[in-house]
Amino acid sequence: MDSRQFITRRGFLKRLSQLSGGLALTGFATWPIQIPRLAWAGQKSGGFIVEGVGQKENYSVKLLVRNVFDAAGGIQKFISKGDVVAIKPNVSWARRPQLAATTNPEVLEGVIELCQEAGAKKVRIADNTIHYASRCFALTGVGIVAKKTGAELIYPRSSLLRDMKIRGHRLDVWPVFVPLVEADKVINLPIAKVHGLSGLTLGMKSWIGGVGGRRNALHQDIHQSIVDLAQFFRPNVTMIDATRIMIRNGPSGGSPSDVVAKNTLILSDDPVAADAMAATVLFGYNPKDIGFISLGQKWGLGTYDLDKLNQKRVLL
């Protein structure tokens, strides 16, 4: 197997910096950067999907996070000692957690703590928000989580965006949020909800929050745009937060009547499978009927045939 598959994101950018005289990340190197897709994918861990469900009335969200990762082989399967880890929640909207527009802060806190227990050198929280970042971080609870855990909360700004070659079927060069590509490991931590254009917003669509530029342009031919970005970022693992889901008026919502408690987490190293299970068990869709899920399988990003994966279910 080509050894280039095992180079880390941070290792690649460090090598790039060395090759360009140390100037690659200071704005003097030639942009856009084209990063080899294989270098970003990381070593595949065999294809698995875990569904965790909290059945008790007052179940512990953080314990459910731990149990789901344990069912997948433990956090050490994904995070190594000394890693810089970037966690990408969906906190684009200035909404309180109860409205299910953003990732549950308890889920985020649980994942951060697991990464720290695994010996991560640094854990960063990164999302290029739609509403003002300071307000998003305050209302969603992410700011409190960062302070409590010691994780680094990245405030989006133009200096952290770099034009990179997406190499998608629709997207070519696009401004990318650098903290999400310079880490050793990346965990995608979206919330499950409906969306007016794409039908659903799950794991793959979360990567629209990993870039800048003209987001309205990304919503044209949105399903292909979603898959192009998902192919580019390729997280090590995706955990879909469905402790609460938004069933109408997505993606921003705003009313408790839009929200249903599902008490569920879905973890997979296959981004298409994660979205497929979420579409099925949470919303009752046939995955084939969701454009970005179907395209994700078509372009080789993963599979919506869950029988091809090692499946486990965890009850708490």
PEWO-V159779 format. One line per field, one symbol per residue. ss: DSSP state (2 for helix, 1 for strand, 0 for the rest). phi: phi as a letter, one per 20 degrees, with the letter a starting at -180 (. if undefined). burial: b if it has 24 or more other C-alpha atoms within 12 Angstrom, else e. Layout:
ss->???
phi->???
burial->???
This chain:
ss->0022220022222222222000000000000010002222200000011111100000002222222222200022200000011111100000002220000022222222222220000111100000002222222202222222200110000222111110000000111112220000111110111110001110022222221000222200022222222222200011111111110000000002221111111111002222222222222000222022222222000000022201111110
phi->.ffffdfefffffffffffdmmdfddndffdeeddgfffefmffdonbbcddceeffdfeffffgffffffeonfffdddgnfeddddedcfdecfgfemecfgfffgfffgffffffngfbcddbbefefggffgffffnfffffffenfeeeefbffedcfcfflefcedebfdfggedeefccdecedeaebfeencccfffgffedcdmeffffeelffffgfgffffflffbddeecfccedbmeeelpcgfedcedlccccbedfffgfffffffedmeegfeegffffgfgemerceeffedfdccddc
burial->eeeeeebbbbbbbeebeeeeeeeebeeeeeeebbbbbbbbbbbeeebbbbbbbbeeeeeebbbbbbbbbbbbbebbebbeeebbbbbbbbbbbbbbbbbbbbbbbbbbbbbbbbbbebebbbbbbbbbbbeebbebbbbbbbbebbeebebbbbbbbeebbbbbbbbbeebebbbbbbbbbbbbbbbbbbbbbbbeebbbbbbbbbbbbbbbbeeeebeeebbbbbbbbbbbbbbbbbbbbbbbbbbbbbbbbeeeeebbbbbbbbbbbbbbbbbbbbbbbbbeeebbebbbbbbbbeeebbbbbbeebebbbbbb
